[in-house]
Amino acid sequence: MTFLKSTLAVVVLGWFAGSLGSVAGAQAPQQAPAAQTTAPAEAPADALPPPKGTVLFERHAGDAAAPSEAAPGEAATAKAASEAKEGDEALKGSALSDAERGALTITAWDLDARVTPVSAGLEMHARVTVRNDGNAPLTRVALQVSSTLQWESAVLLSEGSDAARVKLAVVQHVIETDADHTGKCDEMVVELPRALAVGESAVLDTLYGGKIEPSGARLERIGADEGQALASDWDTIAPAGVMLRGFGNVLWYPVAEPQLFLGDGNKLFEAVGASRLREEDARVRLRVSVAYEGDAPEAVYFCGRRAKLVAVSDNSDAPVASGSGIATAEFVEERLGFRPMSLFTVDHAETLTAPLSRAGGKDSEDLLAVVTNDEAAVPRLSESALTLAPQLQQWFGVHPVSALTVIDHDGQPFEDGPLLVAPVSAVGASTGEMALLHSLTHAWVQTGEPWVDDGLAEFMALMYTEQRQGRGAAADALHELLRPVAIAEPDAQTLHSEDIGQPLIAAHDEIYYRRKAAATWWALRSVVGDQDLQIGLTTWLAQPPSQQTASEKALALEGILEKTSKKDLAWFFDDWVLHDRGLPDLTISEVTPRPLPAGQGHQNGWLVSVTVRNEGAAAAEVPLVLHAGELSVTKSIHVAGLSSATERVVIEAKPTEVLVNDGAMPELRTSEHRVTVNLDTK
């Protein structure tokens, strides 16, 4: 069991490094063995049996004791439950089923947060709009926050109005879930005065509070040591700064999710992506107050957006070193998008560096905004960024949309658009250039479409490998990148006949929106060519923001690329972007050479017929190269999904070898096919 726990910990930590911190260039997410921590069985949605197991903490609205003043009996119960042995029924959930938990979609968060870094404190007034997307009316709803926070109250607002307020009885309990770094969450369940119909929304006005301190509990219980766990789960409120990454790391804001476990395959990470996709149109607003002592903090980043903190001192006559006060900022309501709801504060102003010259050389714009106490690492980081900038300018245009903000932190890296939290010294080192290029791509590409933003960032890393190590090394890197895709995709017949899977425009799993998307950009490059793809991307990215759907944006890009390349790309976008047809799977099924007598306009030669079979459901257009010693003839062959195509090639010398695909078009198994030509025509 110790070995199994250690193995699972390594797998999970590797996933955190590879996906949540993909800028580190780590390995693919792996399917962890279902051991040690498993999801509890669901209770029937229409039944209300008594809770199984031990409730760690339960409190009703109106209780006299504050959350921090729990009765001794409650504390003893919590301690006993937390020390329960493997296999016990403790910590296995409440009477609420995961079907009920998963029926809610949050469509708006209106948050008013007060943060006290010196005590790790968080007090939150959260107005949350929920919609019933389940299959049946709901008589009760549940929201979760981190287990170190406690719910205070909940009020139902009539159509979002303060005029009609119905105070709800709050029942809360701590249940297991690895969606939070503590391995548990505090779940509030409220009974509604009337059932929430399918498709109907309700507004809940809630209060909760407590502390958020570092915790590696969820990783330690699957075998990670404390150092490993805290290097991955570093979310905290502390005097050094607020660092909160959101659902999947720390539940500092309310969520409505089923219980999720690291030992249950890849379900936690799939749920994180699915939640982002489901709630990408949610409206989010935040007002934040940060209590400080001494110097006031400089700025706060919320969902990748920056706002300056405005400080109000408690005593304007007191020396700065001994003064205290409140610093505030507000983020107006905006669409959330496909992203985590992250919150970071910085104590001092960012260092602006890596200036890019504007047209005419009269002015410049800074490519980096760096927050670090390691000033010696900044010049190297700036130099690396300026070295990489020409590649990005060539593909996406001269000017970035914004600077890339880098917050120095020694834990595993984290990205939120053009915000990178990572060790500055490592990112600025020569070995960190590929990771930096990945993150710098987000300074240029901010479409809000994951398959574009993350796919192009990974595509740039492949281009970096090709430029420095050659095409073969890039093809090998792409093959490794696609290994999880090959495992995850359904079989070709199913993909061809049914509208299933994850089309790139609606993908929620990083296997698709990052890995497969990078392969799609690589394939598109082979079809239209570097220059036409660069022109098309630059033109498309320069267009003003629109309210188009994801499919409309993809079709707009298709139209631009068809104009620049003079090629019909409908087949490509249909199979690779708008639908999930998997990957091509080519084989050379037949090569038939025959002598070609001399005729008008040509000498003796050979006519070689090459038939290529595609066992995959996605169409492919690949180079076909016929070799005759040092002589070669290259043609292009298009093979639709689950079909064959034949191309005839004339060559003057005796043919020796046929090559189909040279790594230009990603495939399911191998992207290079060679066959020796047999000239025995008997």
Secondary structure as UniProt FT lines:
FT   HELIX           2..15
FT   HELIX           16..20
FT   HELIX           22..24
FT   TURN            45..46
FT   STRAND          59..60
FT   TURN            61..62
FT   HELIX           67..69
FT   HELIX           72..82
FT   TURN            86..87
FT   TURN            90..91
FT   HELIX           98..102
FT   STRAND          104..116
FT   HELIX           117..119
FT   STRAND          121..132
FT   STRAND          138..146
FT   TURN            147..148
FT   STRAND          149..158
FT   TURN            159..160
FT   STRAND          161..168
FT   STRAND          170..176
FT   TURN            178..179
FT   TURN            181..182
FT   STRAND          184..196
FT   TURN            198..199
FT   STRAND          201..211
FT   HELIX           217..220
FT   TURN            221..223
FT   HELIX           226..232
FT   STRAND          236..238
FT   TURN            239..240
FT   STRAND          241..244
FT   TURN            247..249
FT   TURN            262..263
FT   TURN            265..266
FT   HELIX           267..278
FT   TURN            279..281
FT   STRAND          283..293
FT   STRAND          299..302
FT   TURN            303..304
FT   STRAND          305..308
FT   STRAND          310..313
FT   TURN            316..317
FT   HELIX           320..322
FT   STRAND          324..335
FT   STRAND          343..346
FT   STRAND          351..357
FT   HELIX           359..361
FT   STRAND          364..371
FT   HELIX           375..377
FT   HELIX           378..396
FT   STRAND          404..408
FT   STRAND          414..415
FT   STRAND          419..422
FT   HELIX           424..428
FT   HELIX           430..432
FT   HELIX           433..444
FT   HELIX           450..469
FT   HELIX           471..488
FT   HELIX           492..497
FT   HELIX           504..506
FT   HELIX           511..516
FT   HELIX           517..528
FT   HELIX           530..541
FT   HELIX           550..565
FT   HELIX           570..573
FT   HELIX           574..578
FT   STRAND          586..596
FT   TURN            600..601
FT   STRAND          605..614
FT   STRAND          620..628
FT   TURN            629..630
FT   STRAND          631..639
FT   TURN            641..642
FT   STRAND          643..651
FT   STRAND          657..662
FT   STRAND          672..676
//
